[in-house]
Amino acid sequence: MSVKPKAKPRLSSSIDLRASSFTLPVLTLLDTDTKSISEQLQHKVKQAPEFFKNAPLVIDMGQLGSQATIDFESLMDRIKLLGITPIGIRGGDEAQNSAAQSFGLALLADTRANSTAEKLPVQKKASEPVKQASKSDLTSQSSALLVTQPVRSGQRVYAVDNDLVVLAAVSPGAEVMADGNIHIYGVLRGRALAGVKGNTDTRIFCQDLQAELIAISGHYQISEGIDETLRGKPTQIRLRDSSLLIEEL
Amino acid sequence: MARTIVVTSGKGGVGKTTTAASLAMGLALKGHRTVVIDFDVGLRNLDLLMGCERRVVYDFVNVINNEAKINQALIRDKRCEDLSILPASQTRDKDALTEDGVGRVLDELAQDFDFIVCDSPAGIERGATLAMYFADDAVVVTNPEISSVRDSDRMLGILSSKSRRAENGEEPISEHLLLTRYAPERVKIGDMLSVDDVQEILSLNLLGVIPESKSVLNASNSGTPIIMDEDSDAGKAYMDIVSRYLGDELPHRFIEIEKKGLFGRLFGG
């Protein structure tokens, strides 16, 4: 809440603690028979051995019904024998959770609809977290992140798992990013990066292209490389065969 | 309850202190109890522009550190009894300013004054962020030139996210653009950005335009806020700005090249 002064490095820091996103395989148990669980899991591992080698695994207990008791020790041993590293469980009841914890497993959030990725933007290293992208996203996943004020120099907006719509100008030195498409109903003078998580089908639309940098899924172009004749016109940018295609709308 | 105005810019040397001095003097001349505070610890200038540099005993940092009472540090202006100046420290550095300390001093001043004008230092570091943290209004001083415009844009971003109002989710700081050192002849030939060019990038409420004027240097040399020079165009423009800030709707002067007619040239004007 307070204005944070520039931290003076007193001693060199040993750690840097921040959130990060990981996609993890989840094993949903439909049965408490650890023998048949491990047999069927072994079958899957054989199909893609490299993928499963030392892979972290989350075990979902949600389908077992409460009061279902499962031999945790046997389950852990069998999974580890397959070369997999169980790291946590979700969807367990009290008894299952405490059993899991006694085996050193973490308890993970049981939110089926949202992945952990959603919570990130608040902790994202945006120097000024301008529009808390996560807040609006968590409530309605489908509607795009809407920004109605000009995005000023030095500000950064990131629409997680969504499109971004900006109803004003994007100043030079500002950055707008989205996992989906970016629509700017104004002048784009800063940087626009669409498809940040890898979606190559995303596009950037703006009413006036004067961008410092445009990128779709990592393929980028800087201002110098953008055709001068396109300046001042409504444009659409998309990816075709790994190169950016900029067209007048 | 006082209204706190921060005069800021991001870029250095655009006219913040000149503006803070004239804005504060203008408000005081209209009968409002006004205090102007220099936030530029270590590089203080406000006392020079106000002509009170020989009367500084205690300063802002002394008050924050409880080494002096506010009334011991405040300097009453000799020309206008409604105006007081709180000078910055010259010997300390910006770390001497703390959010709590500044907040406490501003709260105390708010009880006795109608307007608190905060003269921000250049940059976006501690002094600048503290100067704008408690503001209700912001006057963003900009020269019609690209680096100043970009720095002002950056400052606007900071105003909208790092102020106390932004952090508490209150109504945001009311932002105003002040274009200084404007030269219509250079705008005409395309050397200088026009008001419209600047507005296209910043999109702010235009508080006013101050024309480039030689009298500004004379004013700062003599320790008199330019608003008191009724003959200078810059002084007149600042008078307009004070009126506009207080709610009057006035047309913007000094934006067009003045065409002196025959009579104008014969009789001066």
Interface residues (C-beta under 8 A of the other chain):
Chain A: M1 S2 V3 P5 K6 E128 P129 V130 Q149 P150 R152 S153 G154 Q155 A168 A169 S171 P172 G173 A174 V187 R189
Chain B: D95 E99 E125 R126 T129 L130 Y133 R150 D153 R154 L156 G157 I158 S160 S161 K162 E167 E200 I201 S203
